[in-house]
């Protein structure tokens, strides 16, 4: 019997490791539901007294599973984290993938009521629901994750990440809520939004915030040079390159899931480096014996 060609081309589930699924997680704040996937690091079941930092990722349907990812291309965050943790190249981390809701995505991720398409004859504006989305994260989702899993809930251990509008949202919420999120993965952010409102937001800071920021762009992305404006603003306000700010321009990289997936490895290494073991203290006794 001949197989249907369309059936054989369907992507298969590509989940790796211990991943928990919470289907249709409700939000009273936003009045909708979305799927949440939670990656638990190797050793989570065995070391029951250990608690872990957490990284929350936007557009969560794209980060773990090819079946749900846009165009069937996932980021491979689960495979990359699994490999880096097993090799002790990053500290074990819980990763929470938050699916978007489709039509509401641009509204939930937008910090202001900016124009969605400036080339359209009839200008349509976003509803600018980023603060409501932040309330969903901080008052609904994060308490659930912290209660159900062994997390380190403090801000210094909590990260946020995303690409494109998700990157814009990540940078924005870092500025608004540095008491909740301090490790930011800002991939190809939509800096163009509302005449670079995110750059103006950084420049308006009275002082540097306790944020560790990964910022990047690809040279094949439209308007990629705008990332330099955001980087310059962060440096102007006190962030230091290769210390608490990592900035990269990837030659030839476009605005796609494949491009973002290709840099998950260095992102995780920067935001979650392995704990450095304390140096042994050498003490010489009166008998000349080193202890």
Secondary structure, DSSP 8 states (H G I E B T S, - for coil): ----HHHHTS------SEEEEEEEEEETTTTEEEEEEEEE-TTTTT-TT--BEEEEESSGGGTS-TTTSGGG----HHHHHHHHHHTTSB--EEEEEE---GGGHHHHH-SS--BS-TTSSS--B----HHHHHHIIIIIIHHHHHHHS-B--SGGGEEEEEETHHHHHHHHHHHH-TTT--EEEEES--TTHHHHHHHHHHHT-SS--S-EEEEEEETTSTTTTHHHHHHHHHHHTT--BTTTEEEEEETT--SSHHHHHTTHHHHHHHHTB----------B-TTS-B-
